[in-house]
Amino acid sequence: MRHKTFPFFIPHRGCPHQCSFCEQHAISGQEIPVTPQDVAKTLSYACANGRLTSDMEVAFFGGSFTAIGEETVRAYLTAAFPFVERGDCAGIRVSTRPDAVEAPMLSLLKQYGVKTIELGAQSMRDEVLIKNGRGHTASDVRSASDRIRTAGFSLGLQMMVGLYGDTRCSDARYTASELCALAPDFVRIYPTVIVKGTRLASLYASGEYVPMAFDDAVEVCADLLALFSAHGIPVIRLGLQDSVSLSANRVGGLYHPAFRELCETVLYKRKMESVLSEQMPGHYVVWVHPSCVSKAIGHQRKNVQLFQNRGVFLQIKPNPNVSVGSISVERSESIAVKKSGNPRV
């Protein structure tokens, strides 16, 4: 699934609640939300300079777009819609809350060229949603997803891993399974990061909130990648994107600038373990797609070192004929001995 957006951030606009983990100004690095006039001016400039292309969606992120009031929603969409009409972009994407997408609002979004709606589900356990001040239920996620799909929009769902009250590994797997049942077009996975100024930061400082162990989070998120892949659901983001503001305001939690690659490294480790489990110690060549060599080797050669400690010496080599997410293994002095399946990562 190709995913290209031209984003505008409207921090905290429309949010009726202050979730335990949320400080959008710190996450986005933007203190003042853009105005509809800013949107029109920026898009005109981007279009004239080739930065806005016909395969992009203009996106409104960072708040609950559909909860900012009909007049304000219409003003933002009016600013962006001419670029949709002219074919300068593919459509409009918005992010919002599960309890803010009733039928009249969906009709308005459809009228102004919105193609994609992303819902912040975060967890599918009501007790976790309550503890984190979300202000909606898992049932709201289900009903909102159904309305969005029925109305003909592309549906994206966002979930978090390691929330306050949700630090057991099984909880994230449960939420992911529930999201799979809703058949979204894509998902985003955000391991919980603790940011200054949030209630979560206070809970962390007092010892009431203990983050999930980092290595456990990587293993869990690797499981989630595999689960969504098995259901044909692309994961378009795993982990927060780094920024100067986030680096300055992050006080703990589950963050790494290459979090997704760490998870994909785990999937390659598991695949190689499966293929090599019946093989004697020795030297092997593992062929992977050229784009996946570093993932198979692992951060700081973690996978290669792991097998070496077991008496299995690996050479990871590129082969464009091997699919992304697959491996082909052969003894270095003999013909191929075994091949893996082809799940995407």
N, C-alpha and C positions, 0 to 999 in steps of 0.2 A: 504494500500500500504506500503510495507516494504521499508525503505529508509536507506541504510547503505553506507557510503562513506569513503574512505581513502583520505583525502584532502591535496592538495598542493596549497599554495597561491602565486600568482604572481602579487603583488600589482601594479596597474596602467599599467602593460604591455599591449601594444596594444591600449590603450585608446586614440583616437584622440582628445578628448574633456576633459575639466575639469568641471564636473557637479557641480552644486552649493552645493550639499550636500556631496560630496565624498572626503574622505581622507582615502584611503585604508590602508595606513601604520598605522594610528591610530586605525582603525576598526579591522584589522587583528593582529596588534601587530608585524608585520614583516616588517622590513625596506628593506631587501635585498631579491629579488626573488630567489627562488631555481633555480639551473641550471639543464639541462637534466642529468648531471652526478649525481647530488644530488638525483634526482628522482630514477634513477636506483639503487643507493647505498641504499637509504632508503627503497625501496620496497624489495630489496634482504634481508635486515636485518629483515623487518617486516614479510616477508614470513617465514624466518627461525625460527622466534620466535612466530609464530601463530597469529600475529596481523593483517595480511592480510588474509582474508577468501574468499571463493569462492562465497559468496553472496554479496560482496562489489563491488562498482565501484571506481576505481581510479579517483579522481576529480581534475580538475584544476579550481580554483576559484580566485576571486579577481581582475581580469582584463578582457579585451576583447580578449579571447584566439585566436579567428580566425582572429584577426586584427594585430597579432604580426609578420606577414610575413610567407610565406610558408616554408621557410627553418627552421625557429625557431619552427614553429608548428610541422614540421616533426621530428625535433630533440627531442622535448618533447614526442611525440607519440611513436617514435622509442624506447625511454627509457622505456616506460610503456607497450608497446604492447606484449613483450615476456611473461609477467605475465598473459595477457589475453589468449594468445595462449596455455599456459600450464594449464589453468583453475584455476590459483591461485586467480583470481578475475573474476567478472562477466562482466566487460567491463570498458569503460572509459566515464566519464562525463565531459563536459566543460560548462563554462558560457561565454556569449558573448553579443554583441550588435545586435539589429535587422537589422542593415545595413551592417553586416559583415558576412553574410552566403549565399553567392552566390553559384551556382551549382558546380563550380570546387572545392571550399573549402569543400563542403559537400561530394563530392566524395573522397577527401583526408581523411576526418574524418572517413568515412565508411571503407576505406581501412585499417585503423589502429585500428579498434575495438571500435570506439566511439559509444555508445549506446544512450546516453542522451545529449540533448542540452538544456540549460537554457538560456532564453532571458530576459534581463532586460528591460521590457516594461515601468515600473514605473508609467506612466499615459497614458490614451488614449485621452487626450485633447491636441491638438497641441499647444495651447497657453501656457499651463503649461510646455510642453516639451521645448519650446523656452525659456521661462523665466528661466528655470533651466539649460540651456546650453547642452541639451542632444544631439543635432545634428542629430536627426532623427524624423520621424513623426509617428503618429498612423498608417498610411497606411503602413509604413515600418514594423511595428509589425505584421500586418495582413499578408502581403505578405511573410515575413520571416517564420512565423508560418506555412503557407501553404506549403512552400518549404521543411521545416523540416519534417512535417508529411508525405508529398508525398515521400520523400526520405527514409522513414521507421525508422526515429529516434523517440525516446520518447521525448516529448516536455514538458518543464517546463517554466512557465512564472512567473516573479517577478513583483510586484507592490508596490508602496509606498502610504502611507496615510498622508495627511497633508503637502504636499510639498508647496514651495513658489508659490503663485498664485492658490493653490488648497486646500484651507483651509475650503471650504464649505463641509458639510457632504455629500451632494448630489454628489459631484465630485468623491469621492472614490467609491460610489455605482455605478456610471456610468462606471467607469473604470472596476470594477469587472464584471459588466454585459457584457461589451465588451469582456473581457477575456473569460468569459464563452462561448461566441459565437464561440471562436476559439478552443474549446474543448481540452484544454491542459490535459496532464496526471496528472499534479499536479501544484500547485502554491505555492509561498512564498509571505507573506505580511509583509512589513516593515514599521511600523509607523516611521515618520521622526525624526531622532535624529540629533541634532546640534553638530558638532564636530569642535574643534579648527582648525584654518588654512583654513577653507572653506569659500567660498563666502557667504554661508548661515549664517555662524557665524557673518560675517560683517553686513549682512542685519538685523540680529537679534539684534546686538549691536546698530545699528542706529535706530531701531524701525520700519524699513520698512517691516520686516517679523515678524509677530505675530503667534506663533504656535497655532494649534488647541487646545482647552481646553482638558486636559487629559481625563476627564470623557466622553466628547463627542467622543473622539477617541476610547475609550473602547466600547462605544455603537455602533459606526460605525463598528468597527472590529468584534464585535459580529454579526452584520448584515451580514458582508462578510463571516464569517464562515458558517452561516446558508445558505446563497446564494450558495456558492460553494458546500456545502454538498447536497443541493437540486439538483444540477446538477451532482452529483457523482464525484466531483473533489476534491481530498485530498489536504488539506493545510498542507504542510510538515514543515513549519516554520512560526511562527507569532511573530515578534519582533527580534531585534538583540540579538545574544548570548553575554553574558557578558564576558569581559576579563579585565585584568589589564590595558592594553593600552586604551581600550574604557572608562573605569572608569576615567582614568587620563585625557582624552581629551574631554570628554563629557561636554558641557556647557549648554545644555537645550534640549527641545524637548520632544518627546513622548517615554520615556523609563521606563521600569519596568522589573526587572529580571524574573518576572512571568507574563508577559503581556498576554500570551495566556490564562493562568488560570483565569485571571481577566475577560476576554471575555467569557470564558465558564461559569463562575459564573453568568454572565448576562443572558446567555441562560437558565440556570437552574432557575434563578429568573423568567424569562418570562414564562417558562413552568409551574412552580408552581402557578404563578398568574392565568394562564389560567385554570388550574385544580381546583383551590380553589376559583375562582371568584364568584361562586354561593353558596359557603358554608358559614354557619354561623360561627362566631367566636368560637373558641374551640381549642382542642388539636388534632394534627394529626401526624401520622407517614408517613414519605416520604422515600420510598425504592429506592435506586439507586445502580448501579453497584459498587462493592467494590473499583474500581479504581477511582470513581468519588465522593466519600463522601466529600472530602475537597472542591471540586468545588461547590457542592450543598450547603454546609454550607456557603461558601464565605470567602474571606479574612477578618480576624478579626471578623468572624461570621456575616458578613454583611447581608447575606440573612435571616438568622435566626432572627436577630434583626429587620430587616425591617418588617417581618410578625408579630413579637411579638408586635411591635408598633401599629399594626392593630387589635390586639386581637386574633391573630392566632398563636398558640404555636406549633412549629414543632420539631420533633425528626427526624434527618436524619440518616438512618440506611442502612448498606450494604446488598445487596441481589444479589447473582451471577446469579439469573434467570432474572434479569432486564437488558436489553440491555444498552450498553454504550450510553449515551445521552437521555435515557428515564427515566421516574419516574413512580412509582406506589404509590398512596396515599390512606390511610385509616384513619378513625377516630381511635384514640387510644383506644376507648372503644367499637368499633363496627367493622363490616366487611368492606372490601374495598369499597370505594364509587366511584372512578373514576380512569382511567388510561390515560396516555398521549400517543402520537404517538411515533415514533421511528426514528427521524432524528439523524444522527450522528453528533457529535461535535468533 
